[in-house]
């Protein structure tokens, strides 16, 4: 499966919440998939190497639950990763690869630059997505099936369902 096909698959509305892929530059500076794609923010974070420059895309579901309807809107979040143990000269790969990765990760709602996996939290992602604006806020965001990968948006009065 090509990079674009893999991205289309994980970014699709039908994809599970938290579907992700991680890419990196190979020795010839070509973008390649790093390992297998997966599901869940916790899994994504555990697959970010401290000694590499990588880019990840994760499918975050914005779920709106009302009295007689439930709708799901997908938001793709791009994580530009420079591990804390990456040598200074290799850190420049982040800039070199950003444009190449941008041609694959299309329609991204949010981009985050990260060097420590613990800095990628569901709450931080939700806060940033809410700050992006939009006409309609979801009831909650889902980025995997693990405990803590569902975050209430706390935007609407619960009585207004």
Secondary structure, DSSP 8 states (H G I E B T S, - for coil): --HHHHHHHHHSTTS-TTEEEEEEE-TTS-EEE-S--EE-HHHHHHT--TTSEEEEEEEEEEEEEETTEEEEEEEEEEEEEE-TT--HHHHTHHHHHHHHHHTTS-S-SEEEEESSGGG--HHHHHHHHHHT--S---SEEE--SSTTSEEE---S-GGG-
